[in-house]
């Protein structure tokens, strides 16, 4: 079963259980998927779906930070709950050590020497670690590997 099919089934389950918070989050996800399909005239596969989920989680994290700064904990809690629902659709993430090892291997294989090679390294990493790692952590690991 594809990830998109799983999300659709989870939406039906949430409707039956009258779980309005989970249902709302799943509908937001499906709306983002449908928007991507219409805009790009594609059928979303699992890799693209993970990218969409990642983007939505990043947006929610930014919102939580803004709401916390504004002392609107009610809205921050709502966004945090949405993050938890969205995270269930992500594959198992790599640990920081695994990310560092993968980055080091890619840097060595490309023969990258310094910060000027960051774009080339990130391009290679994105294809290999897409959906498997938090790209913010990957970027930090690349900067560290190329700086030292």
Phi and psi in degrees as a GROMACS rama.xvg file:
@    title "Ramachandran Plot"
@    xaxis  label "Phi"
@    yaxis  label "Psi"
@TYPE xy
-73.0202  163.857  UNK-2
-63.7859  -37.2402  UNK-3
-63.6366  -41.2974  UNK-4
-64.5009  -39.1248  UNK-5
-62.871  -42.2742  UNK-6
-63.662  -40.9406  UNK-7
-62.9867  -42.8016  UNK-8
-64.1835  -40.051  UNK-9
-64.7872  -32.9749  UNK-10
-65.0334  -43.8407  UNK-11
-62.5527  -41.0169  UNK-12
-63.7656  -42.7253  UNK-13
-65.548  -35.0507  UNK-14
-64.7311  -44.8366  UNK-15
-64.7195  -36.4866  UNK-16
-83.9298  -4.0804  UNK-17
56.1526  38.9456  UNK-18
-90.9058  86.8562  UNK-19
-67.2277  -34.5392  UNK-20
-65.7807  -49.1787  UNK-21
-64.0702  -41.3164  UNK-22
-61.2293  -43.4657  UNK-23
-61.7643  -42.3135  UNK-24
-66.7181  -42.8066  UNK-25
-64.2841  -39.0115  UNK-26
-65.0648  -38.3565  UNK-27
-60.2821  -42.7525  UNK-28
-63.2685  -47.0352  UNK-29
-65.0311  -34.0459  UNK-30
-65.4045  -41.0738  UNK-31
-64.6232  -39.4962  UNK-32
-64.5232  -47.29  UNK-33
-61.8527  -40.666  UNK-34
-60.2088  -43.7872  UNK-35
-63.8338  -41.7876  UNK-36
-63.5859  -42.0006  UNK-37
-70.8443  -45.4207  UNK-38
-61.9275  -43.4953  UNK-39
-100.761  -2.06827  UNK-40
52.6628  53.0852  UNK-41
-131.5  169.611  UNK-42
-107.511  122.484  UNK-43
-68.8601  128.965  UNK-44
-98.5363  -178.644  UNK-45
-64.2609  -37.5834  UNK-46
-65.1587  -44.6027  UNK-47
-65.5188  -37.9859  UNK-48
-61.5491  -43.1327  UNK-49
-62.7641  -38.872  UNK-50
-62.3303  -40.9901  UNK-51
-64.9527  -44.7047  UNK-52
-61.203  -43.2143  UNK-53
-57.8174  -45.0698  UNK-54
-62.5504  -43.6485  UNK-55
-65.3527  -38.1176  UNK-56
-65.6425  -41.947  UNK-57
-61.734  -41.9995  UNK-58
-61.4931  -42.1377  UNK-59
-65.7438  -39.3341  UNK-60
-64.3239  -39.8866  UNK-61
-63.3685  -40.4146  UNK-62
-65.6259  -41.1  UNK-63
-59.9364  -43.5439  UNK-64
-61.7327  -43.7793  UNK-65
-66.325  -44.0689  UNK-66
-66.1223  -37.0782  UNK-67
-65.9395  -42.0131  UNK-68
-61.8955  -37.0714  UNK-69
-85.2541  3.09896  UNK-70
58.7531  39.6532  UNK-71
-107.405  73.5785  UNK-72
-66.0991  -27.7783  UNK-73
-61.4752  -44.0693  UNK-74
-73.9598  -35.8102  UNK-75
-63.6343  -40.1648  UNK-76
-65.3085  -38.332  UNK-77
-63.6966  -44.1175  UNK-78
-65.4992  -39.0569  UNK-79
-62.7095  -39.1642  UNK-80
-64.6742  -38.2335  UNK-81
-65.9166  -37.4313  UNK-82
-60.2148  -43.3446  UNK-83
-62.226  -40.3943  UNK-84
-65.4906  -45.4321  UNK-85
-65.5129  -35.1971  UNK-86
-64.5287  -21.39  UNK-87
-67.3745  -17.2261  UNK-88
-96.7215  2.92829  UNK-89
-93.1887  146.698  UNK-90
-70.9464  168.671  UNK-91
-57.4366  128.816  UNK-92
-87.1968  152.559  UNK-93
-74.8732  147.926  UNK-94
-76.8157  169.122  UNK-95
-61.1256  -37.4675  UNK-96
-66.9989  -41.4525  UNK-97
-65.5651  -37.8393  UNK-98
-63.6183  -46.8831  UNK-99
-60.4057  -42.9905  UNK-100
-64.3527  -43.7831  UNK-101
-64.6122  -42.2058  UNK-102
-62.8206  -44.3167  UNK-103
-62.2122  -40.8829  UNK-104
-63.459  -41.8474  UNK-105
-68.6469  -41.5232  UNK-106
-60.404  -44.3827  UNK-107
-65.2223  -42.0458  UNK-108
-67.0798  -31.8376  UNK-109
-86.0261  -14.1691  UNK-110
70.4606  29.7109  UNK-111
-70.7567  138.94  UNK-112
-112.142  -36.2805  UNK-113
-150.859  -173.586  UNK-114
-57.4177  -23.7148  UNK-115
-65.3314  -22.8129  UNK-116
-90.7299  5.36617  UNK-117
-59.4966  -42.1521  UNK-118
-61.4956  -43.1996  UNK-119
-64.6801  -42.645  UNK-120
-66.3284  -45.4872  UNK-121
-63.9038  -36.3701  UNK-122
-61.2417  -42.5167  UNK-123
-69.1454  -40.5684  UNK-124
-66.603  -40.5102  UNK-125
-58.6636  -36.7244  UNK-126
-72.418  -31.4869  UNK-127
-89.0168  -32.0626  UNK-128
-112.153  9.49506  UNK-129
-57.4354  124.2  UNK-130
81.6933  -11.5272  UNK-131
-98.8455  -16.7497  UNK-132
-145.596  153.629  UNK-133
-71.7859  117.588  UNK-134
-66.6244  -21.9688  UNK-135
-64.9028  -43.5971  UNK-136
-67.5011  -36.5787  UNK-137
-63.4299  -43.9597  UNK-138
-60.9042  -42.0359  UNK-139
-62.9195  -40.858  UNK-140
-66.435  -38.146  UNK-141
-66.1996  -44.5874  UNK-142
-59.3301  -43.3017  UNK-143
-64.687  -41.6989  UNK-144
-67.6871  -36.7575  UNK-145
-83.1624  -21.6894  UNK-146
-78.3653  -36.3273  UNK-147
